[in-house]
């Protein structure tokens, strides 16, 4: 009995051969360009893939939240982490100080207030925390603007006891607005150049910048090629997802993770229902694709709407298949929140389930 018949649905299946190829390909790219790999663990949240990335040459890892880092440190697979997120509030700072006793930690800062609170806590605890300035290269989320605003903040941080400024970082996630590969390359390269120019400005003013770090899987084939970038932090590359298809480089054969689902109803010739709804597929917009995921076996079918436990699939005229009881594989639009909805994933090798991997950092949003 193969995995499609063995497993209960909906569930996450990971095709091992594609996963390993994705990990090794990105690691080889980093080596080719002389850039350190610090993968983001928010995508897979598992000890097993963390080990795989370490074996492929990762120098350390990235997490968004303290809870992710704590869970993976507990599993013994995390010893060096960049928290690419602002750590604010007494509760979180206490946890940060405790985590610093266990592993090497670097934290993103983008303003005087947050940095000052970290400085006071580290000074009082007799600790020194490595920090990186988060630079806003166009996403307009967190981050100080490149150039003079970054220099002004760096000067402030350099005077704060308990903090050691080690570099700058950005998340060039705004490449998602690109409509084609050429536009993506242009946006990504511009972000990389802004980072290098900012690093040079800081250095020319006597501020050491050891690390110039970028992080975005869609941009990962472009931003790290800018001379002066020293580190890359891709996340979704281990799995890939439907949102990457429109850029041409990634297709179905590059997507290692799929949601195995069952057709539970065929109420009309043009409509079927699968047992994967918003509690399985998340509600991310399609980002240039139709529907809430890509059905591998039926690429012309569209998951048109989701309720909690139902995925309503619209079928083109005359399409055969999608019968009740049939199993299908769905590539999600955005794999990261999809992973966070499940407790486990099943590793598939040669059509058989060979391992079950717990998603140990799921739900760690604090």
DAQUIDA-V647559 format. One record per run of one state. SS is the DSSP state (hx for helix, st for strand, lp for the rest). FROM is the first residue (numbers start at 1). LEN is the number of residues. Records with the same first field share a line. If there is no record, write none. Layout:
SS->FROM-LEN  FROM-LEN
This chain:
lp->1-2  7-4  33-3  38-2  41-6  56-5  64-2  75-5  84-6  101-3  110-2  126-3  137-7  146-2  159-4  171-2  178-3  205-6  215-8  226-5  233-3  239-3  248-4  255-2  269-2  275-3  282-12  296-6  307-4  315-12  332-3  340-4  350-2  359-8
hx->3-4  16-17  47-9  66-9  90-11  112-14  148-11  173-5  181-24  223-3  236-3  242-6  252-3  278-4  335-5
st->11-5  36-2  40-1  61-3  80-4  104-6  129-8  144-2  163-8  211-4  231-2  257-12  271-4  294-2  302-5  311-4  327-5  344-6  352-7
